[in-house]
Amino acid sequence: MKKMLAAMLALATLGWTPQEKSHVGAWEMKEGGVTHTLVVIDDYFSLSSFDIAGRRFIQTQGGTCVMKDGRLEGKVEYHTSDKSKVGTSYAWKADVRRERLQLEREGARETWRRTDDGQGPLAGNWRITGRDQGGRMVEMQPRGGRKTIKLLSGQRFQWAAINTETGEFSGTGGGRYTFADGKYTEHIEFFSRDSTRVGMSLSFDGRVEGRHWFHSGKSSKGDPINERWSR
């Protein structure tokens, strides 16, 4: 045990972190005016591309994700650029050193910069399970592969409405968030359905009870909402 701890300390000194957790969190890569973000949390990932200044959503893809033998691998559950990839497996060579992630995927080598370590009371992979209707929380029963998920790292969020059986993609939005003193605030950086939402900030009352997250307020359209999300 002492030898193992000494070895881990030595690796940390060199800038290495244990591979099974070093990939967790949020990452960013810039290409001109285009921002690419990668969020990995609770064995799930979402990779998105967008232009904030131009209010342009480009693409997103996501699915299950684990680190194994120096690779990020899993199964794709949504892909806006290539619907045929939904349900297929992937394996990307991944190398984490300090605050950088070297990723080899689709024939390219990429360098990502860490923006947070995936720590926080709301960090996780959430799925909507209840919505208030007439003052009563109504259970939202899953139908086939349809689901709406919300992935949160320590500072980034993204929701996506998908169907894992048909490959259908209904919409997504994301950006940065804060959560303090019962107030959850989203700062929208991309929105596939309506680019005019980019730049908006939305605040909700929020609380976490066990595996459930309750939040209420108004949507980007100004409609009142009261929802329950579950890990």
C-alpha positions in Angstrom: 0.0 0.0 0.0 2.8 2.4 0.9 4.5 1.7 -2.5 1.3 2.3 -4.3 0.7 5.7 -2.6 4.3 6.7 -3.2 3.8 5.8 -6.9 0.6 7.9 -7.2 2.3 10.8 -5.5 5.2 10.6 -7.9 2.8 10.6 -10.9 0.9 13.6 -9.5 4.2 15.4 -9.1 4.9 14.8 -12.8 1.4 16.1 -13.7 -0.4 12.8 -14.1 -3.7 11.9 -12.5 -5.4 8.5 -12.0 -6.9 7.6 -15.4 -10.2 6.3 -14.1 -11.2 9.7 -12.9 -8.9 12.2 -14.6 -11.2 12.6 -17.6 -14.2 13.7 -15.5 -15.4 17.3 -15.8 -15.6 19.9 -18.5 -13.2 20.6 -21.3 -12.9 23.3 -24.0 -11.2 23.7 -27.3 -11.2 26.8 -29.5 -11.0 27.0 -33.3 -11.3 30.6 -34.5 -14.7 31.8 -33.4 -15.9 28.3 -32.8 -16.0 26.8 -29.3 -16.0 23.1 -28.7 -17.0 21.8 -25.3 -16.8 18.3 -23.8 -18.5 17.3 -20.6 -17.9 13.9 -19.0 -19.8 13.0 -15.8 -21.5 9.9 -14.4 -20.2 7.7 -17.2 -21.8 9.9 -19.8 -20.4 12.5 -22.3 -21.6 15.3 -24.5 -19.5 17.1 -27.1 -20.8 20.2 -28.7 -19.7 22.9 -31.1 -21.1 26.4 -31.4 -20.3 30.0 -32.2 -21.3 32.3 -29.4 -20.7 35.6 -31.2 -22.6 34.5 -34.2 -25.3 32.8 -32.1 -24.8 29.7 -34.2 -25.3 26.1 -33.0 -23.2 23.7 -35.1 -23.5 20.1 -33.7 -23.6 17.9 -30.7 -23.1 14.3 -29.9 -23.1 12.2 -26.7 -23.6 8.9 -25.0 -22.1 6.5 -22.5 -18.5 7.0 -21.6 -15.8 5.2 -19.5 -12.0 5.4 -19.4 -10.5 2.0 -20.1 -6.9 1.2 -21.0 -6.1 4.8 -22.0 -9.3 5.2 -24.1 -12.6 6.9 -23.7 -15.1 4.4 -25.0 -18.9 3.7 -25.0 -21.9 3.9 -27.2 -23.3 6.9 -29.0 -26.9 7.9 -28.0 -27.3 11.0 -30.1 -25.4 12.7 -33.0 -26.8 15.6 -34.9 -24.2 15.5 -37.7 -24.6 11.8 -38.5 -27.7 10.0 -37.3 -26.4 6.7 -38.5 -23.8 6.7 -35.6 -26.6 6.5 -33.0 -26.2 3.0 -31.3 -22.7 2.5 -32.5 -19.6 2.1 -30.3 -16.6 4.4 -30.3 -13.1 4.3 -28.7 -11.0 7.4 -28.6 -7.4 7.4 -27.4 -7.2 9.7 -24.4 -4.2 11.0 -22.4 -4.7 13.4 -19.5 -1.8 15.4 -18.1 -2.4 18.3 -15.6 -5.1 20.4 -17.1 -4.9 19.1 -20.7 -6.6 16.2 -22.5 -5.1 14.8 -25.6 -7.8 13.1 -27.6 -7.5 11.1 -30.8 -10.8 10.7 -32.6 -12.1 10.5 -36.2 -8.6 10.7 -37.5 -7.6 13.9 -35.7 -5.5 14.7 -32.6 -7.0 17.3 -30.4 -5.9 19.2 -27.3 -8.6 20.2 -24.8 -8.2 22.5 -21.8 -10.0 21.6 -18.5 -12.5 24.2 -17.4 -13.7 22.4 -14.2 -13.2 19.1 -12.4 -16.8 17.9 -12.3 -17.3 18.7 -8.6 -20.5 20.3 -7.3 -23.8 19.6 -5.7 -25.6 19.5 -9.1 -22.8 17.7 -11.0 -24.3 14.6 -12.7 -26.4 13.0 -15.4 -30.0 13.9 -14.8 -33.2 12.9 -16.6 -36.6 14.7 -16.2 -39.0 12.5 -14.3 -41.8 14.8 -13.2 -43.5 18.1 -14.2 -46.1 20.1 -12.3 -49.6 20.1 -13.9 -52.3 21.9 -12.1 -50.4 22.0 -8.8 -49.6 18.3 -8.9 -46.3 16.7 -9.8 -47.1 14.3 -12.6 -44.8 11.4 -13.3 -43.2 11.4 -16.8 -43.1 7.8 -17.9 -40.4 7.0 -20.5 -41.7 5.9 -23.9 -39.4 3.7 -25.8 -36.0 5.4 -26.2 -37.4 8.9 -25.7 -35.8 10.9 -22.9 -34.7 14.4 -22.0 -31.4 14.5 -20.1 -29.4 17.3 -18.5 -25.7 16.9 -18.0 -24.0 19.1 -15.5 -20.3 19.3 -14.6 -19.1 21.7 -12.0 -19.8 24.8 -14.1 -21.3 23.7 -17.4 -24.8 22.4 -18.3 -26.4 20.9 -21.4 -29.9 19.5 -21.9 -30.8 17.3 -24.9 -34.1 15.8 -26.0 -33.4 12.5 -27.8 -34.7 9.1 -28.8 -32.0 6.4 -28.5 -34.1 3.9 -30.5 -34.8 6.0 -33.6 -31.9 8.4 -33.5 -34.4 11.3 -33.5 -33.0 14.5 -32.0 -35.5 17.1 -30.8 -33.3 19.9 -29.5 -30.5 21.0 -27.1 -29.2 24.0 -25.3 -26.3 24.7 -22.9 -23.7 27.0 -21.5 -22.5 27.9 -18.0 -24.4 27.8 -14.7 -24.1 28.7 -11.0 -25.9 27.2 -8.0 -25.8 29.0 -4.7 -28.2 29.7 -1.8 -31.0 27.7 -3.5 -30.7 29.7 -6.7 -29.8 27.9 -10.0 -28.9 30.3 -12.9 -28.1 29.3 -16.5 -26.1 31.5 -18.9 -27.0 30.2 -22.3 -24.2 29.9 -24.9 -26.0 27.8 -27.5 -29.6 26.8 -28.3 -30.4 24.7 -31.3 -34.1 25.6 -31.6 -33.8 29.4 -31.3 -30.6 31.4 -31.6 -32.1 34.5 -30.0 -31.9 32.7 -26.6 -28.1 32.9 -26.7 -26.8 35.4 -24.2 -29.8 35.1 -21.9 -29.6 34.2 -18.2 -32.4 32.3 -16.6 -32.7 31.8 -12.8 -34.6 29.2 -11.0 -35.3 28.2 -7.4 -33.6 24.8 -6.9 -33.0 22.2 -4.3 -31.6 18.7 -4.2 -33.3 15.9 -2.2 -31.5 12.6 -2.4 -31.4 11.6 -6.0 -33.9 14.2 -7.1 -33.4 17.8 -8.1 -36.4 20.2 -8.0 -36.4 23.5 -9.8 -39.0 26.1 -10.6 -39.1 29.4 -12.4 -39.8 30.6 -15.9 -38.6 29.1 -19.2 -36.7 31.0 -21.9 -40.2 31.7 -23.4 -41.4 33.1 -20.1 -43.6 30.2 -19.3 -43.8 29.0 -15.6 -42.2 25.6 -15.0 -41.8 23.4 -12.0 -39.9 20.2 -12.7 -38.3 17.2 -11.0 -35.1 15.7 -12.4 -33.6 12.4 -11.2 -30.0 11.1 -11.3 
